[in-house]
Amino acid sequence: MVEATGDIGLIGLAVMGQNLILNAADHGFTVVAYNRTVQKVDHFLANEAKGKSIIGAHSIEELVANLKRPRRIIILVKAGNPVDAFIQQLLPHLDQGDIIIDGGNSHFPDTNRRYEELKQKGIHFVGSGVSGGEEGARYGPSLMPGGAKEAWPHIKEIFQSIAAKTDGEPCCDWVGDAGAGHYVKMVHNGIEYGDMQLICEAYDLLKRVARLPDSEISKVFAKWNKGVLDSFLVEITRDILAYNDDDGKPLVEKILDSAGQKGTGKWTAINALDLGMPVTLIGEAVFARCLSAIKDERVRASKILSGPSVPENAITDKAKFIDDLEQALYASKIISYAQGFQLIREAAKEYKWDLNFPSIALMWRGGCIIRSVFLGEITAAYRENPDLENLLFHPFFNNAISKAQSGWRATLGKAIEFGIPTPAFSTALSFYDGYRSEKLPANLLQAQRDYFGAHTFKVLPEEANERLKVGDWIHINWTGKGGNVSASTYDA
């Protein structure tokens, strides 16, 4: 009988899997590695894993046999059916109390389902978001575990040891029940979509309006990266814009302007619609990628549709334009995170999850793609008030938005004047102006709905009378020709 010495097992030896294994081994844990193509196990052991506390397994039975109890197994394979297939292969060899961890980019409803199914079998299931890419996996990712809380004491030391550290604190903590971990990772990815789109719009404005070459735009991002916009994505944008191909031309200018996507941003936007939350910036970022993808159609449209052009000296004071743009990017970024946390808060209510908001912000401070100095302020805000209704209500962000408004509005004015598309910047400001409006024109919208479809409306308390009672759903015969039967009310 094999003596079980493995602390944790991992299935899936692609780049992320290999690097997580090496990371765990560096922190003193013995890892049992398995891959469906077993030759990959042997190659890994003979090369990257040589001399490390890593055991190779050539079958599921061997993987399980080498693990201490309770057995802890991470599945790091393509989301969807492959995850279910490996769970089914593992189950006959596991005992009650063993732990299966899905570290892939699974959609949270799948994690909810797996959590419930395995709970019935006495197996603790954890869905953990993992962010940081190849380098993060190797040297410290952001980890967002959720699911069976009984599993946390058994995986906490391993997870927090291999996670990135910020000010000595691990970028990993327990998120919440069922699919909460993968839900938070989904929103993280949605915010990532928004951040990337905002940066791309800033680049476009610097290029087309300020007419700066890529080398100069790189310097602008380098300067921004030393201030309030200090972040991983701003840092890599600096590097990308400074990178020249062998012929001395910026490589970025040779890349086809058609963006791809794997679906996590779309999942976030769809879930926001399902929950009725105005997460407009992520939605626009997804649609911007969709618009970029119809390249051939855009080329035809460019020859047919008219619009303003950018004159040679559109900007007379480039320093002010750049400063205004920095404020626009900062303010829009605040809106993006405010919307993201607003969505997470609503999800907690809808799915009855007890979420740890200060820890969620802390998990994103290091290791992950959206890591930034900015997230330190979000962590502090939620530690100060875990029940904070909206980030914009916190004095730090309230003041930051107030200071940024002038530059934010001036930037959008220039974009509109010269016909430069800024969907993310624009929707951020529209959301802000809508959110701070005590009254919106939805009163007219409700009247329209009642006029053509008898969908009813409610009346303002101060305008109530015998005919229009507070709290009642009211239908009016607007033309005198319709009936008095109203439609059922429902939320779509």
C-alpha positions as CSV (number, residue, x, y, z in Angstrom):
1,M,0.0,0.0,0.0
2,V,1.3,3.5,-1.0
3,E,2.1,5.7,1.9
4,A,0.2,8.9,1.4
5,T,2.5,11.9,1.6
6,G,0.9,14.4,-0.8
7,D,-0.6,17.5,0.7
8,I,-2.6,18.4,-2.3
9,G,-3.3,17.0,-5.8
10,L,-3.6,18.9,-9.1
11,I,-5.2,17.7,-12.3
12,G,-4.2,19.6,-15.4
13,L,-0.7,20.3,-16.5
14,A,-1.2,23.2,-18.8
15,V,0.8,26.4,-18.0
16,M,-1.4,27.5,-15.1
17,G,-1.4,24.0,-13.5
18,Q,2.3,23.5,-13.8
19,N,3.1,26.9,-12.3
20,L,0.7,26.5,-9.4
21,I,2.3,23.1,-8.6
22,L,5.8,24.7,-8.7
23,N,4.6,27.5,-6.5
24,A,3.1,25.1,-3.9
25,A,6.3,23.0,-3.9
26,D,8.4,26.2,-3.3
27,H,6.3,26.8,-0.2
28,G,7.1,23.4,1.3
29,F,4.0,21.4,0.2
30,T,4.1,18.0,-1.5
31,V,2.0,18.1,-4.6
32,V,0.7,15.1,-6.6
33,A,0.5,16.0,-10.3
34,Y,-1.8,14.2,-12.8
35,N,-2.7,14.9,-16.4
36,R,-5.0,13.0,-18.8
37,T,-2.1,12.7,-21.2
38,V,0.3,10.9,-18.8
39,Q,3.4,11.5,-20.9
40,K,3.0,15.1,-19.9
41,V,3.4,14.1,-16.3
42,D,6.7,12.3,-17.0
43,H,8.0,15.2,-19.0
44,F,7.1,17.7,-16.2
45,L,8.9,15.5,-13.6
46,A,12.0,15.2,-15.7
47,N,12.2,18.9,-16.4
48,E,10.5,21.8,-14.5
49,A,9.6,19.6,-11.5
50,K,12.9,17.8,-11.2
51,G,14.3,17.7,-7.6
52,K,11.1,19.3,-6.1
53,S,8.5,17.9,-3.7
54,I,6.3,16.8,-6.6
55,I,4.9,13.3,-7.1
56,G,3.8,12.2,-10.5
57,A,0.5,10.1,-10.9
58,H,-0.3,8.1,-13.9
59,S,-3.9,7.4,-13.0
60,I,-6.7,8.9,-10.9
61,E,-6.3,5.9,-8.5
62,E,-2.6,6.7,-8.1
63,L,-3.4,10.4,-7.6
64,V,-5.9,9.7,-4.8
65,A,-3.7,7.0,-3.2
66,N,-0.8,9.4,-2.7
67,L,-2.9,12.1,-0.9
68,K,-3.2,12.6,2.9
69,R,-6.8,12.7,4.3
70,P,-8.9,14.7,3.9
71,R,-7.8,14.5,0.3
72,R,-7.5,17.9,-1.4
73,I,-7.6,17.9,-5.2
74,I,-7.5,20.9,-7.5
75,I,-9.0,20.5,-11.0
76,L,-7.5,23.0,-13.4
77,V,-8.9,22.1,-16.8
78,K,-11.1,23.8,-19.4
79,A,-14.5,24.9,-17.9
80,G,-17.6,23.0,-18.7
81,N,-17.9,19.2,-19.4
82,P,-14.2,18.5,-18.7
83,V,-14.7,19.5,-15.0
84,D,-17.8,17.3,-14.6
85,A,-15.9,14.4,-16.3
86,F,-13.0,14.6,-13.9
87,I,-15.4,14.9,-10.9
88,Q,-17.1,11.7,-12.0
89,Q,-13.7,9.9,-12.4
90,L,-12.7,11.0,-8.9
91,L,-15.9,10.2,-7.0
92,P,-15.5,6.3,-6.8
93,H,-12.1,6.8,-5.1
94,L,-13.0,9.5,-2.6
95,D,-14.4,9.3,0.9
96,Q,-16.8,11.6,2.8
97,G,-15.0,14.8,3.9
98,D,-12.6,14.8,0.9
99,I,-12.3,18.1,-1.0
100,I,-12.6,18.8,-4.7
101,I,-11.5,22.3,-5.9
102,D,-12.3,23.7,-9.3
103,G,-9.7,26.3,-10.1
104,G,-10.8,27.0,-13.6
105,N,-12.9,29.8,-15.1
106,S,-16.2,28.0,-14.5
107,H,-19.5,29.8,-14.7
108,F,-20.9,30.2,-11.2
109,P,-24.3,28.5,-11.9
110,D,-22.2,25.3,-12.7
111,T,-20.4,25.7,-9.4
112,N,-23.7,26.1,-7.6
113,R,-24.9,22.9,-9.2
114,R,-21.7,20.9,-8.4
115,Y,-21.6,22.2,-4.9
116,E,-25.2,20.9,-4.2
117,E,-24.6,17.6,-6.0
118,L,-21.4,16.8,-4.1
119,K,-22.8,18.0,-0.8
120,Q,-25.3,15.1,-1.1
121,K,-22.4,12.7,-1.4
122,G,-20.5,14.1,1.5
123,I,-17.8,15.7,-0.6
124,H,-16.8,19.3,0.0
125,F,-16.7,21.2,-3.2
126,V,-14.8,24.5,-3.6
127,G,-15.0,26.8,-6.7
128,S,-12.0,29.1,-6.6
129,G,-11.2,32.0,-8.9
130,V,-7.5,32.1,-9.8
131,S,-6.2,35.3,-11.4
132,G,-2.7,36.5,-12.3
133,G,-1.9,34.6,-15.5
134,E,1.2,32.5,-15.9
135,E,3.4,34.7,-13.7
136,G,0.8,35.0,-11.0
137,A,0.3,31.3,-10.8
138,R,4.1,30.7,-10.4
139,Y,4.9,33.4,-7.9
140,G,1.7,34.4,-6.3
141,P,-1.8,34.6,-7.7
142,S,-5.0,36.1,-6.4
143,L,-7.2,33.3,-5.1
144,M,-10.9,33.6,-4.5
145,P,-12.3,30.4,-2.9
146,G,-15.9,29.8,-2.2
147,G,-18.2,26.8,-1.7
148,A,-18.3,24.3,1.2
149,K,-17.0,26.3,4.2
150,E,-16.0,23.1,6.0
151,A,-13.2,22.8,3.4
152,W,-11.6,26.2,4.3
153,P,-9.7,25.1,7.4
154,H,-8.1,22.3,5.4
155,I,-7.0,24.4,2.4
156,K,-6.4,27.8,4.1
157,E,-2.7,27.3,4.8
158,I,-1.9,26.1,1.3
159,F,-4.0,28.8,-0.5
160,Q,-2.7,31.7,1.6
161,S,0.9,30.5,1.4
162,I,0.9,30.4,-2.4
163,A,-1.2,33.5,-2.9
164,A,0.3,37.0,-3.6
165,K,1.0,39.2,-0.6
166,T,0.2,42.8,-0.2
167,D,1.6,44.6,2.8
168,G,2.2,41.2,4.3
169,E,-1.4,40.1,3.8
170,P,-2.3,37.2,1.5
171,C,-4.5,38.1,-1.5
172,C,-6.8,35.2,-0.6
173,D,-9.6,34.7,1.9
174,W,-12.8,32.8,2.1
175,V,-15.4,34.5,-0.2
176,G,-18.7,32.8,0.6
177,D,-21.0,29.9,-0.1
178,A,-21.6,27.7,-3.2
179,G,-20.5,29.6,-6.4
180,A,-19.5,32.8,-4.6
181,G,-15.8,32.3,-5.4
182,H,-16.4,31.9,-9.1
183,Y,-18.9,34.7,-9.1
184,V,-16.4,37.1,-7.6
185,K,-13.8,36.0,-10.2
186,M,-16.5,36.6,-12.9
187,V,-17.0,40.2,-11.7
188,H,-13.2,40.6,-11.5
189,N,-13.0,39.6,-15.1
190,G,-15.8,42.0,-16.0
191,I,-14.0,44.9,-14.3
192,E,-10.9,43.8,-16.2
193,Y,-12.8,44.2,-19.5
194,G,-13.8,47.7,-18.4
195,D,-10.3,48.7,-17.3
196,M,-8.8,47.5,-20.6
197,Q,-11.4,49.4,-22.6
198,L,-10.9,52.6,-20.7
199,I,-7.2,52.4,-21.3
200,C,-7.7,51.7,-25.0
201,E,-10.0,54.8,-25.2
202,A,-7.3,56.9,-23.5
203,Y,-4.7,55.6,-25.9
204,D,-7.0,56.4,-28.9
205,L,-7.5,60.0,-27.7
206,L,-3.8,60.5,-27.1
207,K,-3.1,59.1,-30.6
208,R,-5.9,60.7,-32.7
209,V,-6.6,64.0,-30.8
210,A,-3.2,64.8,-29.2
211,R,-1.4,63.2,-32.2
212,L,1.3,61.7,-30.0
213,P,3.5,58.8,-31.3
214,D,3.4,55.5,-29.4
215,S,6.7,56.2,-27.8
216,E,5.3,59.4,-26.3
217,I,2.1,57.7,-25.2
218,S,4.2,55.1,-23.5
219,K,5.8,57.9,-21.5
220,V,2.4,59.3,-20.5
221,F,1.3,55.9,-19.2
222,A,4.7,55.6,-17.4
223,K,3.9,58.9,-15.6
224,W,0.4,57.8,-14.8
225,N,1.7,54.6,-13.3
226,K,3.5,56.6,-10.6
227,G,0.3,58.2,-9.4
228,V,-3.3,57.3,-8.6
229,L,-3.5,55.1,-11.7
230,D,-0.6,52.8,-10.6
231,S,-1.7,49.4,-11.7
232,F,-0.7,46.3,-13.6
233,L,-2.7,47.1,-16.7
234,V,-1.3,50.7,-17.0
235,E,2.2,49.2,-16.4
236,I,1.9,46.7,-19.3
237,T,0.3,49.3,-21.6
238,R,3.5,51.4,-21.0
239,D,5.6,48.4,-22.0
240,I,3.5,47.5,-25.0
241,L,3.6,51.0,-26.5
242,A,7.4,51.1,-26.1
243,Y,7.9,47.8,-27.9
244,N,9.2,48.0,-31.4
245,D,9.3,45.3,-34.1
246,D,12.5,44.3,-35.8
247,D,12.0,47.1,-38.4
248,G,11.8,49.8,-35.6
249,K,8.1,50.3,-35.9
250,P,5.7,49.9,-32.9
251,L,4.5,46.4,-32.9
252,V,1.1,47.5,-31.5
253,E,0.4,49.3,-34.8
254,K,0.7,46.0,-36.7
255,I,-1.9,44.2,-34.7
256,L,-5.4,43.8,-36.2
257,D,-7.9,45.9,-34.4
258,S,-10.4,43.1,-33.8
259,A,-10.7,42.0,-30.1
260,G,-11.4,38.5,-28.9
261,Q,-13.1,37.4,-25.7
262,K,-13.7,34.2,-23.7
263,G,-17.1,35.1,-22.3
264,T,-16.5,36.1,-18.7
265,G,-17.3,39.8,-19.4
266,K,-20.4,38.7,-21.2
267,W,-21.5,36.6,-18.2
268,T,-21.1,39.6,-15.9
269,A,-23.2,41.8,-18.2
270,I,-25.9,39.1,-18.5
271,N,-26.0,38.6,-14.8
272,A,-26.2,42.3,-14.2
273,L,-29.3,42.4,-16.5
274,D,-30.8,39.4,-14.7
275,L,-30.4,41.1,-11.3
276,G,-31.5,44.5,-12.7
277,M,-28.3,46.3,-11.8
278,P,-26.9,49.1,-14.0
279,V,-23.4,47.7,-14.6
280,T,-23.1,49.8,-17.7
281,L,-19.4,50.1,-18.1
282,I,-18.7,46.4,-18.3
283,G,-21.6,46.1,-20.7
284,E,-20.2,48.8,-23.0
285,A,-16.7,47.2,-22.8
286,V,-18.2,43.9,-24.0
287,F,-20.1,45.6,-26.8
288,A,-16.9,47.5,-27.8
289,R,-15.2,44.2,-28.4
290,C,-18.1,43.1,-30.4
291,L,-18.0,46.3,-32.5
292,S,-14.2,45.8,-33.1
293,A,-14.9,42.3,-34.3
294,I,-16.9,43.4,-37.3
295,K,-13.8,44.9,-38.9
296,D,-14.8,44.4,-42.6
297,E,-18.1,46.1,-42.0
298,R,-16.4,49.0,-40.2
299,V,-14.0,49.4,-43.1
300,R,-17.0,49.7,-45.5
301,A,-18.8,52.1,-43.1
302,S,-15.7,54.3,-42.9
303,K,-16.1,55.0,-46.6
304,I,-19.8,55.8,-46.4
305,L,-20.6,57.5,-43.1
306,S,-19.6,61.1,-42.4
307,G,-18.5,62.7,-39.2
308,P,-16.1,65.3,-37.8
309,S,-12.4,65.0,-38.4
310,V,-9.5,66.0,-36.1
311,P,-7.7,69.1,-37.3
312,E,-3.9,69.3,-37.2
313,N,-3.8,71.5,-34.1
314,A,-6.9,70.2,-32.3
315,I,-5.2,70.5,-28.9
316,T,-3.2,73.7,-28.2
317,D,-2.4,72.8,-24.6
318,K,-1.4,69.1,-24.7
319,A,-0.3,69.0,-21.0
320,K,-3.8,70.1,-19.9
321,F,-5.4,67.6,-22.3
322,I,-3.3,64.8,-20.8
323,D,-4.0,65.9,-17.2
324,D,-7.7,66.0,-18.0
325,L,-7.6,62.6,-19.6
326,E,-5.8,61.2,-16.5
327,Q,-8.7,62.5,-14.4
328,A,-11.3,61.0,-16.8
329,L,-9.6,57.6,-16.6
330,Y,-9.4,57.7,-12.8
331,A,-13.0,58.8,-12.4
332,S,-14.3,56.2,-14.9
333,K,-12.3,53.5,-13.1
334,I,-13.9,54.5,-9.8
335,I,-17.4,54.1,-11.5
336,S,-16.4,50.7,-12.8
337,Y,-15.5,49.4,-9.4
338,A,-18.5,51.0,-7.8
339,Q,-20.7,49.2,-10.3
340,G,-18.9,45.9,-9.8
341,F,-19.3,46.0,-6.0
342,Q,-22.9,47.1,-6.4
343,L,-23.5,44.0,-8.5
344,I,-21.7,41.7,-6.0
345,R,-23.8,43.2,-3.1
346,E,-27.0,42.5,-5.0
347,A,-25.9,39.0,-5.8
348,A,-25.3,38.4,-2.1
349,K,-28.9,39.3,-1.4
350,E,-30.3,37.3,-4.4
351,Y,-28.3,34.2,-3.8
352,K,-28.2,34.5,0.0
353,W,-24.4,34.6,0.3
354,D,-22.6,36.0,3.3
355,L,-19.8,37.8,1.4
356,N,-16.6,39.3,2.9
357,F,-16.4,42.6,1.1
358,P,-13.1,43.9,2.7
359,S,-11.4,40.6,1.8
360,I,-12.7,40.7,-1.8
361,A,-11.0,44.1,-2.3
362,L,-7.9,42.8,-0.6
363,M,-7.8,39.7,-2.9
364,W,-7.7,42.0,-5.9
365,R,-4.8,44.2,-4.6
366,G,-2.1,41.8,-5.7
367,G,-1.5,38.9,-8.0
368,C,-4.5,39.5,-10.3
369,I,-4.8,41.3,-13.6
370,I,-6.7,44.3,-12.1
371,R,-4.3,44.7,-9.2
372,S,-3.7,48.4,-8.4
373,V,-2.9,50.8,-5.6
374,F,-6.4,52.0,-6.1
375,L,-7.8,48.8,-4.5
376,G,-6.1,49.6,-1.2
377,E,-8.5,52.5,-0.8
378,I,-11.4,50.1,-1.6
379,T,-10.2,47.7,1.0
380,A,-9.9,50.5,3.6
381,A,-13.4,51.7,2.8
382,Y,-15.0,48.3,3.3
383,R,-13.0,47.7,6.5
384,E,-14.2,51.0,7.8
385,N,-17.8,50.2,6.8
386,P,-18.5,46.6,5.6
387,D,-22.1,47.6,4.9
388,L,-21.1,50.5,2.7
389,E,-24.0,50.9,0.2
390,N,-21.9,52.3,-2.6
391,L,-18.2,53.2,-3.0
392,L,-19.3,56.6,-4.2
393,F,-20.7,57.3,-0.7
394,H,-17.3,56.9,0.9
395,P,-15.5,60.3,1.4
396,F,-12.4,59.2,-0.4
397,F,-14.1,58.3,-3.6
398,N,-16.7,61.1,-3.3
399,N,-13.8,63.6,-3.1
400,A,-11.9,61.9,-5.9
401,I,-14.8,62.0,-8.3
402,S,-15.5,65.7,-7.4
403,K,-11.9,66.7,-8.1
404,A,-11.9,64.7,-11.4
405,Q,-15.2,66.0,-12.8
406,S,-13.8,69.0,-14.6
407,G,-11.2,67.0,-16.5
408,W,-13.6,64.1,-17.1
409,R,-16.2,66.3,-18.7
410,A,-13.7,68.3,-20.7
411,T,-12.2,65.0,-22.1
412,L,-15.6,63.7,-23.2
413,G,-16.4,67.1,-24.8
414,K,-13.3,66.8,-27.0
415,A,-14.1,63.2,-27.9
416,I,-17.6,64.2,-29.0
417,E,-16.4,67.3,-30.8
418,F,-13.9,65.3,-32.9
419,G,-15.9,62.1,-33.3
420,I,-13.7,59.7,-31.3
421,P,-15.7,56.8,-29.8
422,T,-15.5,56.6,-26.0
423,P,-18.2,54.2,-25.0
424,A,-16.7,53.3,-21.6
425,F,-15.8,56.9,-20.6
426,S,-19.2,58.1,-21.8
427,T,-21.3,55.5,-20.0
428,A,-19.3,56.0,-16.8
429,L,-20.2,59.7,-16.8
430,S,-23.8,59.0,-17.8
431,F,-24.1,56.5,-14.9
432,Y,-22.7,59.1,-12.5
433,D,-25.0,61.8,-13.6
434,G,-28.0,59.4,-13.5
435,Y,-27.0,58.1,-10.1
436,R,-26.8,61.6,-8.6
437,S,-30.2,62.6,-10.1
438,E,-33.0,62.7,-7.6
439,K,-35.5,62.6,-10.4
440,L,-35.1,60.8,-13.8
441,P,-37.5,60.9,-16.7
442,A,-38.7,57.4,-15.9
443,N,-42.0,59.0,-14.9
444,L,-42.7,59.7,-18.6
445,L,-41.5,56.2,-19.5
446,Q,-44.0,54.7,-17.0
447,A,-46.8,56.9,-18.5
448,Q,-45.9,55.6,-22.0
449,R,-46.0,52.0,-20.8
450,D,-49.4,52.5,-19.2
451,Y,-50.7,54.4,-22.3
452,F,-49.9,51.6,-24.8
453,G,-49.9,48.5,-22.7
454,A,-51.9,49.3,-19.5
455,H,-48.7,48.4,-17.5
456,T,-49.7,50.7,-14.6
457,F,-47.6,53.1,-12.5
458,K,-47.2,54.3,-8.9
459,V,-47.7,57.9,-7.8
460,L,-45.3,60.2,-5.9
461,P,-46.3,60.3,-2.2
462,E,-46.6,64.1,-2.3
463,E,-49.0,63.9,-5.3
464,A,-51.4,61.3,-3.9
465,N,-55.1,62.0,-3.7
466,E,-58.4,60.0,-3.7
467,R,-57.9,58.9,-7.3
468,L,-54.1,58.4,-7.1
469,K,-53.4,56.4,-3.9
470,V,-49.8,55.9,-2.6
471,G,-48.6,52.3,-3.0
472,D,-51.3,51.3,-5.6
473,W,-50.5,50.2,-9.1
474,I,-52.7,52.6,-11.1
475,H,-53.9,52.4,-14.7
476,I,-55.4,55.5,-16.4
477,N,-57.6,55.5,-19.5
478,W,-55.5,58.1,-21.3
479,T,-57.6,58.4,-24.4
480,G,-61.1,57.8,-23.0
481,K,-61.4,55.0,-25.5
482,G,-59.5,52.3,-23.7
483,G,-60.8,50.0,-21.0
484,N,-60.0,49.9,-17.3
485,V,-58.3,46.5,-17.2
486,S,-54.6,46.7,-16.5
487,A,-51.8,44.3,-17.3
488,S,-50.1,42.2,-14.6
489,T,-47.0,43.8,-13.2
490,Y,-43.7,41.9,-13.3
491,D,-40.0,42.5,-13.4
492,A,-38.3,41.4,-16.6
